[in-house]
Amino acid sequence: MSGIVGYGAFVPRNRIKSEEIARQWGKDPETIRRGLLLEEKSVPGIDEDTITISVAAAQAALERAGIDPKRIGAVYIGSESHPYAVKPSGTILVDVLGIGPEVHVADFEFACKAGTEAMFVAFGLVESGRVEYALGIGADTSQGAPNDALEFSASAGGAAFIFGRKNVLAEVVETYSYTSDTPDFWRREGEFYPRHGGRFTGEPAYFKHVLSASRAILDKTGLKPKDFRFAVFHMPNGKFPLSAGKTLGFSKEQLETGWVVPTMGNTYSGSSPTGLAAILDVADPDDLILITSFGSGAGSDSFVLKATEELPRRRPRAPTVRSMLEGRRRYLTYGEYSKYREKIIVNQ
């Protein structure tokens, strides 16, 4: 069987409270918390970006996999905040981790589903027998314009997954993808902040694709929501994934383990993958897991996973998602946050 043989995540220690952002723009903090179900979000440090987050997550994945990095034959990083417009993030990562040079490397983009896109291709190469191991990563240091709704959610973090055929921690039972041209969110070349198409964001974009992909993979496998212990859906805010899960027939109990957005924010390409990592941190052998991503533009990838006996034996080798979310944190003022995210330029 093929599946995940190692996984890891990384969430920066810097945080900003939703109420701190709301206060800056004269908005009611309680209205924001109730409306978006967001308490705080992660913020990348001055020396943190998509590459450093990917490296940290991949290091944890290698610890859990317990394999020689040289055996990884493909590395894909999905992000919409690659540090370079023309220069791959993946080449830096393979040098840092000692992977290659006989390795296929590519950077992926598909808004917030670039991470599961990377995972999908990595798994496909392993399943085909083309490579022994492949690494798929979703990571972002996402941006929201000042006083935009996205500013309350756009955060930083990511997760990495090594796929292989031996000593599998979570078997990939099935995959499914659903895609259409739905212009709900975009950022043109050279623009710093993304734009969003208001009324397109919910029903024609997020819900149509998440629900369609999830229903299709359930039909394909013959499984019902009650067969799963856990499910995680892309988390642009706190409300959308809970609403999608309820519509599909999942209980809040099935969703809450991977529902990390209230204290992490929306890590874009790292959102549902980090939620999956949080689930793998606690899943028991034979537990079934559903993950469905969403990327504006628009599309969703769905995976059905089944935890194995190997998972509880090897997950203690690296930090859990919850330990990073609930551990040592540094809270920023809006001014510090603006400097870190280059919303204001400070002359040196």
C-alpha positions as CSV (number, residue, x, y, z in Angstrom):
1,M,0.0,0.0,0.0
2,S,1.1,3.6,-0.6
3,G,0.6,6.5,1.7
4,I,2.1,9.0,4.2
5,V,5.3,7.6,5.8
6,G,6.3,10.9,7.5
7,Y,4.6,14.2,8.3
8,G,5.4,17.4,10.1
9,A,4.2,20.9,10.5
10,F,5.5,24.3,11.6
11,V,3.6,27.3,13.0
12,P,5.5,30.6,13.9
13,R,5.5,31.7,17.5
14,N,4.5,35.3,16.6
15,R,0.8,36.0,17.0
16,I,-1.6,38.9,16.7
17,K,-5.1,39.0,18.3
18,S,-8.1,39.6,16.2
19,E,-9.1,42.3,18.6
20,E,-5.8,44.1,18.1
21,I,-6.5,44.4,14.3
22,A,-10.1,45.3,14.9
23,R,-9.1,48.1,17.3
24,Q,-6.8,49.6,14.7
25,W,-9.6,50.1,12.2
26,G,-12.4,51.0,14.7
27,K,-14.2,47.7,14.4
28,D,-16.0,45.8,17.2
29,P,-13.7,42.9,18.2
30,E,-16.6,40.8,19.5
31,T,-18.4,41.1,16.1
32,I,-15.2,39.9,14.4
33,R,-14.8,37.0,16.7
34,R,-18.4,35.9,16.4
35,G,-18.5,36.6,12.6
36,L,-15.3,34.8,11.6
37,L,-14.7,32.5,14.7
38,L,-11.1,33.8,14.8
39,E,-9.3,34.6,18.1
40,E,-5.8,35.2,16.8
41,K,-3.4,34.3,14.0
42,S,0.2,33.4,13.4
43,V,2.6,35.9,12.0
44,P,6.0,35.1,10.4
45,G,9.1,36.6,11.9
46,I,11.4,38.9,10.0
47,D,13.6,35.8,9.2
48,E,10.7,33.5,8.4
49,D,9.2,32.8,5.0
50,T,7.7,30.0,2.9
51,I,11.1,28.3,2.5
52,T,12.0,28.3,6.2
53,I,8.5,27.1,7.1
54,S,8.8,24.3,4.5
55,V,12.3,23.3,5.8
56,A,11.1,23.1,9.4
57,A,8.0,21.1,8.5
58,A,10.0,18.7,6.2
59,Q,12.6,18.2,8.9
60,A,9.8,17.0,11.2
61,A,8.5,14.7,8.5
62,L,11.9,13.2,8.0
63,E,12.2,12.5,11.7
64,R,9.0,10.6,11.7
65,A,9.8,8.8,8.4
66,G,13.2,7.8,9.6
67,I,14.6,7.5,6.1
68,D,17.7,8.8,4.4
69,P,16.8,12.1,2.6
70,K,18.7,10.9,-0.5
71,R,16.0,8.4,-1.1
72,I,13.4,11.1,-1.8
73,G,13.0,11.3,-5.6
74,A,10.6,14.3,-5.8
75,V,10.0,17.5,-3.8
76,Y,7.1,19.8,-4.4
77,I,6.3,23.0,-2.5
78,G,2.8,24.4,-2.9
79,S,2.4,28.1,-1.9
80,E,1.1,31.4,-3.1
81,S,3.9,33.3,-1.3
82,H,7.1,31.9,-2.7
83,P,9.8,34.4,-1.8
84,Y,11.0,34.6,-5.4
85,A,9.0,35.3,-8.5
86,V,11.6,33.6,-10.6
87,K,13.7,31.1,-8.6
88,P,12.3,27.9,-7.1
89,S,11.8,27.5,-3.3
90,G,12.4,23.7,-3.6
91,T,16.0,23.9,-4.7
92,I,16.9,25.7,-1.5
93,L,15.0,23.1,0.6
94,V,16.7,20.1,-1.0
95,D,20.2,21.5,-0.4
96,V,19.4,22.3,3.3
97,L,18.0,18.9,3.9
98,G,20.5,16.9,1.9
99,I,18.1,15.6,-0.7
100,G,19.3,15.0,-4.2
101,P,20.9,16.1,-6.5
102,E,19.1,13.3,-8.3
103,V,15.6,14.6,-7.4
104,H,12.7,16.2,-9.4
105,V,11.8,19.6,-7.9
106,A,9.0,22.0,-8.7
107,D,7.1,24.9,-7.0
108,F,3.3,24.7,-7.3
109,E,0.6,27.4,-7.2
110,F,-3.1,27.1,-7.0
111,A,-4.2,29.6,-4.4
112,C,-5.0,27.8,-1.1
113,K,-4.9,24.3,-2.6
114,A,-1.3,24.4,-3.8
115,G,-0.4,22.2,-0.8
116,T,-2.7,19.4,-1.6
117,E,-1.8,19.8,-5.2
118,A,1.8,19.0,-4.3
119,M,0.7,16.1,-2.1
120,F,-1.5,14.7,-4.9
121,V,1.4,14.7,-7.4
122,A,3.9,13.3,-4.8
123,F,1.5,10.5,-4.0
124,G,0.9,9.8,-7.7
125,L,4.6,9.4,-8.4
126,V,5.0,7.0,-5.5
127,E,1.9,5.0,-6.5
128,S,3.2,4.7,-10.1
129,G,6.5,3.4,-8.9
130,R,8.4,6.2,-10.6
131,V,10.1,7.2,-7.3
132,E,10.6,5.5,-3.9
133,Y,9.7,8.5,-1.8
134,A,8.2,11.9,-2.6
135,L,7.7,15.0,-0.5
136,G,4.7,17.3,-0.8
137,I,4.5,20.5,1.2
138,G,1.9,23.3,1.7
139,A,3.2,26.5,3.2
140,D,2.5,30.2,3.1
141,T,3.1,33.5,4.7
142,S,-0.2,34.9,3.4
143,Q,-1.1,38.5,3.0
144,G,-4.2,40.6,3.5
145,A,-4.4,44.3,2.6
146,P,-4.8,46.8,5.5
147,N,-8.4,47.1,6.7
148,D,-9.4,44.2,4.4
149,A,-11.4,41.2,5.8
150,L,-8.5,39.0,4.8
151,E,-6.3,40.8,7.3
152,F,-8.0,39.0,10.2
153,S,-7.3,35.6,8.8
154,A,-4.2,35.6,6.5
155,S,-1.4,33.9,8.6
156,A,1.7,31.8,8.3
157,G,2.5,28.1,8.7
158,G,2.6,24.8,6.8
159,A,2.9,21.1,6.7
160,A,5.0,18.5,4.9
161,F,4.1,14.9,3.9
162,I,6.5,12.2,2.7
163,F,4.8,9.5,0.6
164,G,6.1,6.0,0.2
165,R,5.2,2.3,0.2
166,K,6.9,1.0,3.3
167,N,6.1,1.6,7.0
168,V,3.1,3.7,6.0
169,L,1.6,5.8,8.8
170,A,-1.6,6.6,6.9
171,E,-2.7,4.7,3.8
172,V,-4.2,6.8,1.0
173,V,-7.4,4.9,0.3
174,E,-8.7,7.2,-2.5
175,T,-8.3,10.7,-4.1
176,Y,-10.5,13.0,-6.1
177,S,-10.2,16.5,-7.6
178,Y,-12.9,19.0,-8.7
179,T,-12.0,22.1,-10.7
180,S,-13.7,25.0,-12.5
181,D,-12.9,28.6,-13.6
182,T,-14.5,30.6,-10.8
183,P,-12.8,34.0,-10.3
184,D,-13.4,34.5,-6.6
185,F,-9.8,35.5,-5.6
186,W,-6.7,36.6,-7.5
187,R,-3.4,38.5,-7.4
188,R,-1.9,39.8,-10.6
189,E,1.9,39.7,-11.3
190,G,3.6,42.5,-9.4
191,E,0.7,43.2,-7.0
192,F,1.5,42.9,-3.3
193,Y,-2.0,42.1,-2.0
194,P,-4.7,39.7,-3.4
195,R,-8.2,40.8,-4.4
196,H,-11.4,38.9,-3.8
197,G,-14.6,38.8,-5.7
198,G,-17.0,39.4,-2.7
199,R,-20.2,37.5,-3.5
200,F,-18.3,34.8,-5.4
201,T,-16.3,33.7,-2.3
202,G,-18.8,31.5,-0.6
203,E,-21.5,29.7,-2.6
204,P,-20.1,29.6,-6.2
205,A,-16.5,29.1,-5.0
206,Y,-15.8,27.5,-1.6
207,F,-18.9,25.6,-0.9
208,K,-19.5,24.4,-4.5
209,H,-16.1,22.9,-4.8
210,V,-15.6,21.6,-1.3
211,L,-19.0,19.9,-1.2
212,S,-18.7,18.6,-4.8
213,A,-15.3,17.0,-4.2
214,S,-16.3,15.6,-0.8
215,R,-19.5,14.1,-2.1
216,A,-17.7,12.6,-5.1
217,I,-15.0,10.9,-3.0
218,L,-17.7,9.5,-0.7
219,D,-19.6,8.1,-3.6
220,K,-16.4,6.7,-5.1
221,T,-15.4,4.9,-1.9
222,G,-19.0,4.0,-0.8
223,L,-18.2,5.5,2.6
224,K,-20.6,7.6,4.7
225,P,-19.7,10.5,7.1
226,K,-20.4,8.2,10.0
227,D,-17.6,5.9,8.9
228,F,-15.0,8.6,9.6
229,R,-13.5,9.6,12.9
230,F,-12.0,12.8,11.5
231,A,-12.6,15.3,8.7
232,V,-10.9,18.5,7.8
233,F,-11.9,21.1,5.2
234,H,-10.0,24.2,4.0
235,M,-10.3,26.9,6.7
236,P,-10.5,30.5,5.2
237,N,-12.2,31.4,8.5
238,G,-13.7,29.5,11.4
239,K,-17.3,29.3,10.0
240,F,-16.9,28.0,6.5
241,P,-15.4,24.5,7.4
242,L,-18.0,23.9,10.1
243,S,-20.8,24.8,7.7
244,A,-19.4,22.6,5.0
245,G,-19.0,19.7,7.4
246,K,-22.5,20.1,8.8
247,T,-24.0,20.2,5.3
248,L,-22.2,16.9,4.4
249,G,-23.3,15.2,7.6
250,F,-20.2,15.4,9.8
251,S,-20.5,16.2,13.5
252,K,-18.5,19.0,15.2
253,E,-16.7,16.3,17.1
254,Q,-15.4,14.9,13.9
255,L,-14.2,18.3,12.8
256,E,-12.8,20.0,15.9
257,T,-9.4,18.1,16.0
258,G,-8.4,19.5,12.5
259,W,-10.2,22.8,13.1
260,V,-7.1,24.8,14.0
261,V,-8.0,28.1,12.3
262,P,-9.3,29.9,15.4
263,T,-5.8,30.2,16.9
264,M,-3.7,29.9,13.8
265,G,-5.6,31.8,11.1
266,N,-5.7,30.8,7.4
267,T,-2.3,29.6,6.3
268,Y,-3.6,29.4,2.7
269,S,-1.7,26.5,1.1
270,G,-0.9,25.2,4.6
271,S,-4.4,25.3,5.9
272,S,-6.0,21.9,5.4
273,P,-2.6,20.2,5.4
274,T,-1.8,21.6,8.8
275,G,-5.3,20.5,10.0
276,L,-4.5,17.0,8.7
277,A,-1.2,17.0,10.6
278,A,-3.1,17.9,13.8
279,I,-5.4,14.9,13.2
280,L,-2.5,12.5,12.6
281,D,-1.1,13.7,15.9
282,V,-3.9,11.9,17.7
283,A,-5.4,9.4,15.3
284,D,-5.6,5.7,16.3
285,P,-4.9,2.7,14.0
286,D,-7.8,2.1,11.5
287,D,-9.3,5.6,11.9
288,L,-10.6,6.9,8.6
289,I,-9.8,10.6,7.8
290,L,-11.3,12.9,5.1
291,I,-9.4,16.0,4.0
292,T,-10.7,18.3,1.3
293,S,-8.8,21.5,0.4
294,F,-10.0,24.5,-1.6
295,G,-8.1,26.9,-3.8
296,S,-9.6,30.0,-5.4
297,G,-9.8,30.0,-9.1
298,A,-11.1,27.4,-8.2
299,G,-10.7,23.8,-7.2
300,S,-10.7,21.2,-4.4
301,D,-8.6,18.0,-3.8
302,S,-10.0,15.3,-1.5
303,F,-8.2,12.4,0.1
304,V,-9.5,9.5,2.2
305,L,-6.8,8.2,4.5
306,K,-6.6,5.3,6.9
307,A,-4.3,5.4,9.9
308,T,-2.1,2.4,10.5
309,E,-0.4,0.7,13.5
310,E,2.8,2.6,12.6
311,L,1.3,6.0,13.3
312,P,1.3,6.0,17.2
313,R,4.8,4.5,17.3
314,R,6.5,7.2,15.2
315,R,4.6,10.4,15.8
316,P,6.4,11.2,19.1
317,R,9.6,11.9,17.1
318,A,8.5,15.5,16.3
319,P,6.4,18.3,17.8
320,T,2.6,18.2,17.4
321,V,0.6,21.0,15.9
322,R,-1.3,21.7,19.1
323,S,2.0,22.0,21.0
324,M,3.1,24.8,18.6
325,L,-0.3,26.5,18.7
326,E,-0.5,26.4,22.5
327,G,3.2,26.7,23.4
328,R,5.4,29.7,23.8
329,R,3.9,32.7,21.9
330,R,4.9,36.3,21.3
331,Y,2.0,38.7,20.8
332,L,2.5,41.7,18.5
333,T,1.0,45.1,18.5
334,Y,-0.5,46.2,15.2
335,G,2.6,48.4,14.6
336,E,5.0,45.5,15.1
337,Y,2.8,43.3,12.9
338,S,2.7,46.0,10.1
339,K,6.5,46.2,10.2
340,Y,6.9,42.4,10.1
341,R,4.5,42.1,7.2
342,E,6.0,45.1,5.4
343,K,2.8,47.0,5.4
344,I,5.0,49.9,6.4
345,I,8.5,50.4,5.2
346,V,11.0,51.5,7.8
347,N,14.1,53.3,6.5
348,Q,17.2,51.9,8.0
